[in-house]
Amino acid sequence: MKALQLEKPEHWRQIDIAEPNRPRAGEALVRVQRIGICGTDIEIIQGDYGRSPPGDDYLILGHEALGRVLEAPSGSELRAGDLVVPMVRHPDPVPCPNCAVGEWDMCRNGLYTEHGIKERDGFAAERYRLEPEFAVGVDPPLGRHLIHQDAQGVQITHRLDRDHPGTPQPVRHQVPRGGEQEGPG
């Protein structure tokens, strides 16, 4: 399976990685439809910050994604075919008072992890596994237009089947200040 790997600052490349491990109890298998690469990813590529998962020498990039559920665990609200956006941040294992009540974006001790940023591989791969509580369902009409706009209004987005089927390869699009999208949608 193809993925975008950051091995060291300024050195990222497409690699082949193993399929996601067999699911742990309750995990869904998700196929990436689109990834976004924003200013945070550029800073990670430049070496300003970012940390690979413990025991790994590299980090799979991508913390903004739209995916389609391939396999949903029984008993969850997810169904095969659902569009989802994965949550980037996961609470710390300690947890701090904020993480304990589901507000891990306000983590007080900094022991949280983040996909594609801090100690968790990102979503710039063909498929990934995720616990349903970290997946946000997306209505299909919205999924066609889902794009992230950063502070400068620049967005790099990707459609998996554009140039290299199954390969995350970002394509740059400008998002004008009026909120109207240029480029594919």
Secondary structure in CASP SS format (residue, H / E / C, confidence):
PFRMAT SS
TARGET T0000
AUTHOR 0000-0000-0000
METHOD secondary structure of the structure
MODEL  1
M C 1.00
K E 1.00
A E 1.00
L E 1.00
Q E 1.00
L E 1.00
E E 1.00
K E 1.00
P C 1.00
E C 1.00
H E 1.00
W E 1.00
R E 1.00
Q E 1.00
I E 1.00
D E 1.00
I C 1.00
A C 1.00
E C 1.00
P C 1.00
N C 1.00
R C 1.00
P C 1.00
R C 1.00
A C 1.00
G C 1.00
E C 1.00
A E 1.00
L E 1.00
V E 1.00
R E 1.00
V E 1.00
Q E 1.00
R E 1.00
I E 1.00
G E 1.00
I E 1.00
C C 1.00
G H 1.00
T H 1.00
D H 1.00
I H 1.00
E H 1.00
I H 1.00
I H 1.00
Q H 1.00
G C 1.00
D C 1.00
Y C 1.00
G C 1.00
R E 1.00
S C 1.00
P C 1.00
P C 1.00
G C 1.00
D C 1.00
D C 1.00
Y C 1.00
L E 1.00
I E 1.00
L C 1.00
G C 1.00
H C 1.00
E E 1.00
A E 1.00
L E 1.00
G E 1.00
R E 1.00
V E 1.00
L E 1.00
E E 1.00
A C 1.00
P C 1.00
S C 1.00
G C 1.00
S C 1.00
E C 1.00
L C 1.00
R C 1.00
A C 1.00
G C 1.00
D C 1.00
L E 1.00
V E 1.00
V E 1.00
P E 1.00
M C 1.00
V C 1.00
R E 1.00
H E 1.00
P C 1.00
D C 1.00
P C 1.00
V C 1.00
P C 1.00
C C 1.00
P H 1.00
N H 1.00
C H 1.00
A H 1.00
V C 1.00
G C 1.00
E C 1.00
W H 1.00
D H 1.00
M H 1.00
C C 1.00
R C 1.00
N C 1.00
G C 1.00
L C 1.00
Y C 1.00
T E 1.00
E E 1.00
H E 1.00
G C 1.00
I C 1.00
K E 1.00
E E 1.00
R E 1.00
D C 1.00
G C 1.00
F C 1.00
A C 1.00
A E 1.00
E C 1.00
R E 1.00
Y E 1.00
R E 1.00
L E 1.00
E C 1.00
P H 1.00
E H 1.00
F H 1.00
A E 1.00
V E 1.00
G E 1.00
V E 1.00
D C 1.00
P H 1.00
P H 1.00
L H 1.00
G H 1.00
R C 1.00
H C 1.00
L C 1.00
I C 1.00
H C 1.00
Q C 1.00
D C 1.00
A C 1.00
Q C 1.00
G C 1.00
V E 1.00
Q E 1.00
I E 1.00
T E 1.00
H C 1.00
R C 1.00
L C 1.00
D C 1.00
R C 1.00
D C 1.00
H C 1.00
P C 1.00
G C 1.00
T C 1.00
P C 1.00
Q C 1.00
P C 1.00
V E 1.00
R E 1.00
H E 1.00
Q E 1.00
V C 1.00
P C 1.00
R C 1.00
G C 1.00
G C 1.00
E C 1.00
Q C 1.00
E C 1.00
G C 1.00
P C 1.00
G C 1.00
END
